[in-house]
Amino acid sequence: MLKIRYHWNNKRLPIICATSTRIGGISPNPYNSLNLAYHVGDDPKNVAENRKRFCQKLGIDVNSLVVANQVHGDNIEIIESDQAGSGAYGTNDAISSTDALITASNAVSICVMTADCVPVMIFDPKTPSIGIAHAGWKGAVLRIAQKTVLKMKSVFGTQPSDCIVMLGPSIMPCCYEVNDDIIAKFDDEFGISTCTDGKRLDLHRAVKIQLIEAGIKSENISSDQTCTACNLNLFYSHRAENGITGRMMSLIKLL
């Protein structure tokens, strides 16, 4: 049902950090089976039950979820305790037009929804505080991951060198061919062929580069290289499933 990350260098971290798979829910095709998104056309009752199962597996309350209506931009919202439950049961009260969330509250579980894009989960053990970002190609070229770390620095006093970052499963270069305009944007932003190979794009590499430039240590970045498009038995892929599919949820919470 999920990939959980509690440990770092054999030490248990005081966080819950997880990415769901598509296994273990009740949604029918084409959302089979653990679709966690309300905006893709699935029956809301199915999504509610799936979120309940996911949260039970993690040992957290559904009412702690904070979910945004993502727009592939670079807006970052600071989440307070009283916003727990925003977007937990639908899209109407989700955080508006936002692709990254940061918080120092242990009363909320901040989330992003993905089906090929990179979920970026950030933990600062010193302040402590957390952040999460949704990085598709638009977000990556806008440096949403880097901006999230820098926002944590300005709001919470986070030192990037203290942070631990987990990059969840996404589409990998083997399955991610894009047009010349997108290739040019990445070549301009990150250097020619740094994140591109012909028409193929490496989102994880683009995200990792911008995190390191923000001051994150390379050794403190964990990157799940499992390709969502290659593994439809485990994950949703917008690209491989022609846009008709469910969404995984990535989540981080302070304990």
TORGUBA-910362 format. One record per residue (C-alpha): x, y, z; residue in one letter; residue number from 1. Coordinates in nm, 2 decimals, always signed. Layout:
% TORGUBA-910362
{{X,Y,Z},"A",NUM}
...
This chain:
% TORGUBA-910362
{{+0.00,+0.00,+0.00},"M",1}
{{+0.29,+0.24,+0.07},"L",2}
{{+0.66,+0.31,+0.09},"K",3}
{{+0.74,+0.44,+0.44},"I",4}
{{+1.06,+0.62,+0.53},"R",5}
{{+1.12,+0.64,+0.91},"Y",6}
{{+1.49,+0.58,+0.92},"H",7}
{{+1.81,+0.77,+0.80},"W",8}
{{+2.16,+0.62,+0.84},"N",9}
{{+2.01,+0.35,+1.07},"N",10}
{{+1.85,+0.62,+1.29},"K",11}
{{+1.48,+0.65,+1.34},"R",12}
{{+1.36,+1.00,+1.25},"L",13}
{{+1.09,+1.18,+1.44},"P",14}
{{+0.86,+1.20,+1.14},"I",15}
{{+0.62,+1.00,+0.93},"I",16}
{{+0.72,+1.02,+0.57},"C",17}
{{+0.55,+0.80,+0.31},"A",18}
{{+0.43,+0.76,-0.05},"T",19}
{{+0.13,+0.55,-0.13},"S",20}
{{+0.12,+0.29,-0.41},"T",21}
{{-0.19,+0.20,-0.61},"R",22}
{{-0.24,-0.12,-0.42},"I",23}
{{-0.49,-0.18,-0.13},"G",24}
{{-0.79,+0.03,-0.22},"G",25}
{{-1.14,-0.01,-0.34},"I",26}
{{-1.15,+0.21,-0.66},"S",27}
{{-1.25,+0.03,-0.99},"P",28}
{{-1.07,+0.07,-1.32},"N",29}
{{-0.92,+0.29,-1.44},"P",30}
{{-0.84,+0.41,-1.08},"Y",31}
{{-0.76,+0.07,-0.94},"N",32}
{{-0.73,+0.06,-0.66},"S",33}
{{-0.59,+0.30,-0.40},"L",34}
{{-0.67,+0.63,-0.57},"N",35}
{{-0.63,+0.91,-0.32},"L",36}
{{-0.74,+1.21,-0.53},"A",37}
{{-1.08,+1.36,-0.55},"Y",38}
{{-1.02,+1.56,-0.87},"H",39}
{{-0.97,+1.27,-1.12},"V",40}
{{-1.33,+1.15,-1.16},"G",41}
{{-1.34,+0.87,-0.91},"D",42}
{{-1.64,+0.82,-0.68},"D",43}
{{-1.57,+1.04,-0.38},"P",44}
{{-1.69,+0.76,-0.15},"K",45}
{{-1.41,+0.55,-0.29},"N",46}
{{-1.15,+0.82,-0.23},"V",47}
{{-1.27,+0.88,+0.12},"A",48}
{{-1.23,+0.51,+0.21},"E",49}
{{-0.89,+0.49,+0.04},"N",50}
{{-0.76,+0.78,+0.24},"R",51}
{{-0.90,+0.63,+0.55},"K",52}
{{-0.71,+0.30,+0.48},"R",53}
{{-0.39,+0.49,+0.39},"F",54}
{{-0.40,+0.70,+0.71},"C",55}
{{-0.48,+0.40,+0.93},"Q",56}
{{-0.18,+0.22,+0.79},"K",57}
{{+0.04,+0.52,+0.89},"L",58}
{{-0.13,+0.56,+1.22},"G",59}
{{-0.25,+0.91,+1.16},"I",60}
{{-0.59,+1.08,+1.16},"D",61}
{{-0.74,+1.17,+0.82},"V",62}
{{-0.84,+1.50,+0.98},"N",63}
{{-0.47,+1.59,+1.00},"S",64}
{{-0.43,+1.60,+0.62},"L",65}
{{-0.36,+1.92,+0.45},"V",66}
{{-0.39,+1.89,+0.07},"V",67}
{{-0.36,+2.16,-0.20},"A",68}
{{-0.52,+2.22,-0.53},"N",69}
{{-0.20,+2.19,-0.74},"Q",70}
{{-0.14,+2.41,-1.05},"V",71}
{{+0.22,+2.33,-1.15},"H",72}
{{+0.33,+2.66,-1.02},"G",73}
{{+0.58,+2.78,-0.75},"D",74}
{{+0.34,+2.91,-0.48},"N",75}
{{+0.44,+2.79,-0.13},"I",76}
{{+0.20,+2.81,+0.17},"E",77}
{{+0.28,+2.82,+0.54},"I",78}
{{+0.05,+2.58,+0.72},"I",79}
{{-0.06,+2.63,+1.08},"E",80}
{{-0.23,+2.39,+1.32},"S",81}
{{-0.58,+2.53,+1.26},"D",82}
{{-0.56,+2.43,+0.90},"Q",83}
{{-0.56,+2.06,+0.97},"A",84}
{{-0.82,+1.89,+0.75},"G",85}
{{-0.80,+2.13,+0.46},"S",86}
{{-0.87,+1.93,+0.15},"G",87}
{{-0.90,+1.61,+0.35},"A",88}
{{-1.25,+1.52,+0.22},"Y",89}
{{-1.26,+1.71,-0.11},"G",90}
{{-1.12,+1.99,-0.32},"T",91}
{{-1.35,+2.27,-0.21},"N",92}
{{-1.16,+2.35,+0.10},"D",93}
{{-0.81,+2.25,-0.02},"A",94}
{{-0.53,+2.50,-0.01},"I",95}
{{-0.58,+2.71,-0.32},"S",96}
{{-0.34,+2.72,-0.62},"S",97}
{{-0.04,+2.58,-0.43},"T",98}
{{+0.23,+2.33,-0.51},"D",99}
{{+0.44,+2.33,-0.19},"A",100}
{{+0.35,+2.34,+0.18},"L",101}
{{+0.57,+2.40,+0.49},"I",102}
{{+0.50,+2.38,+0.86},"T",103}
{{+0.65,+2.36,+1.20},"A",104}
{{+0.33,+2.21,+1.35},"S",105}
{{+0.30,+1.84,+1.45},"N",106}
{{-0.08,+1.87,+1.42},"A",107}
{{-0.08,+1.85,+1.04},"V",108}
{{+0.02,+1.60,+0.78},"S",109}
{{+0.12,+1.80,+0.47},"I",110}
{{+0.06,+1.62,+0.13},"C",111}
{{+0.11,+1.63,-0.24},"V",112}
{{-0.06,+1.42,-0.51},"M",113}
{{+0.14,+1.28,-0.80},"T",114}
{{+0.12,+1.04,-1.10},"A",115}
{{+0.46,+1.10,-1.26},"D",116}
{{+0.57,+1.42,-1.10},"C",117}
{{+0.84,+1.42,-0.83},"V",118}
{{+0.72,+1.44,-0.46},"P",119}
{{+0.98,+1.63,-0.26},"V",120}
{{+0.97,+1.57,+0.12},"M",121}
{{+1.20,+1.79,+0.34},"I",122}
{{+1.28,+1.75,+0.70},"F",123}
{{+1.48,+1.99,+0.91},"D",124}
{{+1.56,+1.82,+1.24},"P",125}
{{+1.70,+2.13,+1.41},"K",126}
{{+1.41,+2.37,+1.41},"T",127}
{{+1.22,+2.12,+1.36},"P",128}
{{+1.01,+2.19,+1.05},"S",129}
{{+0.90,+2.01,+0.73},"I",130}
{{+0.82,+2.09,+0.37},"G",131}
{{+0.67,+1.91,+0.08},"I",132}
{{+0.67,+2.01,-0.29},"A",133}
{{+0.51,+1.88,-0.61},"H",134}
{{+0.76,+1.90,-0.90},"A",135}
{{+0.65,+1.82,-1.25},"G",136}
{{+0.85,+1.97,-1.54},"W",137}
{{+0.69,+2.31,-1.49},"K",138}
{{+0.76,+2.31,-1.12},"G",139}
{{+1.11,+2.18,-1.17},"A",140}
{{+1.21,+2.45,-1.41},"V",141}
{{+1.05,+2.70,-1.17},"L",142}
{{+1.28,+2.55,-0.90},"R",143}
{{+0.99,+2.48,-0.67},"I",144}
{{+1.20,+2.24,-0.45},"A",145}
{{+1.48,+2.50,-0.41},"Q",146}
{{+1.22,+2.77,-0.33},"K",147}
{{+1.06,+2.55,-0.07},"T",148}
{{+1.39,+2.50,+0.12},"V",149}
{{+1.46,+2.88,+0.10},"L",150}
{{+1.11,+2.95,+0.23},"K",151}
{{+1.17,+2.72,+0.53},"M",152}
{{+1.49,+2.92,+0.59},"K",153}
{{+1.32,+3.25,+0.59},"S",154}
{{+1.02,+3.14,+0.79},"V",155}
{{+1.16,+2.89,+1.04},"F",156}
{{+1.54,+2.97,+1.03},"G",157}
{{+1.61,+2.64,+0.86},"T",158}
{{+1.97,+2.58,+0.76},"Q",159}
{{+1.97,+2.38,+0.44},"P",160}
{{+2.28,+2.19,+0.53},"S",161}
{{+2.08,+2.04,+0.83},"D",162}
{{+1.80,+1.91,+0.61},"C",163}
{{+1.72,+1.56,+0.50},"I",164}
{{+1.53,+1.52,+0.17},"V",165}
{{+1.34,+1.23,+0.02},"M",166}
{{+1.24,+1.23,-0.35},"L",167}
{{+0.96,+0.98,-0.41},"G",168}
{{+0.89,+0.77,-0.72},"P",169}
{{+0.83,+0.96,-1.05},"S",170}
{{+0.86,+0.91,-1.42},"I",171}
{{+1.22,+0.85,-1.52},"M",172}
{{+1.41,+0.93,-1.84},"P",173}
{{+1.35,+0.59,-1.98},"C",174}
{{+0.98,+0.68,-2.02},"C",175}
{{+0.99,+1.06,-2.03},"Y",176}
{{+1.03,+1.20,-2.38},"E",177}
{{+0.93,+1.57,-2.41},"V",178}
{{+0.93,+1.83,-2.69},"N",179}
{{+1.21,+2.05,-2.79},"D",180}
{{+1.07,+2.36,-2.61},"D",181}
{{+1.08,+2.18,-2.28},"I",182}
{{+1.43,+2.04,-2.34},"I",183}
{{+1.54,+2.40,-2.42},"A",184}
{{+1.40,+2.53,-2.10},"K",185}
{{+1.59,+2.28,-1.89},"F",186}
{{+1.91,+2.33,-2.09},"D",187}
{{+1.88,+2.70,-2.03},"D",188}
{{+1.81,+2.66,-1.66},"E",189}
{{+2.04,+2.38,-1.56},"F",190}
{{+2.30,+2.36,-1.84},"G",191}
{{+2.30,+2.18,-2.18},"I",192}
{{+2.24,+1.81,-2.14},"S",193}
{{+2.27,+1.83,-1.76},"T",194}
{{+1.91,+1.70,-1.71},"C",195}
{{+1.84,+1.61,-2.07},"T",196}
{{+1.95,+1.34,-2.32},"D",197}
{{+1.82,+1.40,-2.66},"G",198}
{{+1.44,+1.44,-2.60},"K",199}
{{+1.45,+1.26,-2.26},"R",200}
{{+1.42,+1.45,-1.94},"L",201}
{{+1.55,+1.36,-1.59},"D",202}
{{+1.32,+1.53,-1.34},"L",203}
{{+1.50,+1.38,-1.04},"H",204}
{{+1.83,+1.52,-1.15},"R",205}
{{+1.69,+1.86,-1.20},"A",206}
{{+1.53,+1.86,-0.85},"V",207}
{{+1.85,+1.73,-0.69},"K",208}
{{+2.06,+2.00,-0.86},"I",209}
{{+1.85,+2.28,-0.73},"Q",210}
{{+1.84,+2.14,-0.38},"L",211}
{{+2.22,+2.11,-0.37},"I",212}
{{+2.24,+2.47,-0.50},"E",213}
{{+2.02,+2.57,-0.21},"A",214}
{{+2.26,+2.42,+0.03},"G",215}
{{+2.13,+2.07,+0.09},"I",216}
{{+2.41,+1.82,+0.12},"K",217}
{{+2.41,+1.56,-0.17},"S",218}
{{+2.45,+1.28,+0.08},"E",219}
{{+2.13,+1.40,+0.26},"N",220}
{{+1.91,+1.35,-0.05},"I",221}
{{+1.75,+1.01,-0.09},"S",222}
{{+1.61,+0.96,-0.45},"S",223}
{{+1.37,+0.67,-0.53},"D",224}
{{+1.46,+0.58,-0.88},"Q",225}
{{+1.16,+0.36,-0.94},"T",226}
{{+0.99,+0.47,-1.26},"C",227}
{{+0.61,+0.52,-1.23},"T",228}
{{+0.55,+0.46,-1.60},"A",229}
{{+0.75,+0.13,-1.60},"C",230}
{{+0.57,+0.00,-1.29},"N",231}
{{+0.19,+0.04,-1.35},"L",232}
{{+0.13,-0.26,-1.11},"N",233}
{{+0.26,-0.04,-0.83},"L",234}
{{+0.21,+0.33,-0.93},"F",235}
{{-0.02,+0.56,-1.13},"Y",236}
{{+0.13,+0.72,-1.44},"S",237}
{{-0.04,+1.01,-1.62},"H",238}
{{+0.19,+0.96,-1.92},"R",239}
{{+0.16,+0.58,-1.95},"A",240}
{{-0.21,+0.58,-1.88},"E",241}
{{-0.30,+0.86,-2.12},"N",242}
{{-0.42,+1.10,-1.85},"G",243}
{{-0.70,+0.87,-1.72},"I",244}
{{-0.58,+0.74,-1.39},"T",245}
{{-0.56,+0.79,-1.01},"G",246}
{{-0.30,+0.97,-0.79},"R",247}
{{-0.06,+0.86,-0.52},"M",248}
{{-0.02,+1.07,-0.21},"M",249}
{{+0.31,+1.16,-0.06},"S",250}
{{+0.30,+1.28,+0.30},"L",251}
{{+0.52,+1.41,+0.57},"I",252}
{{+0.44,+1.48,+0.94},"K",253}
{{+0.63,+1.58,+1.25},"L",254}
{{+0.59,+1.35,+1.54},"L",255}
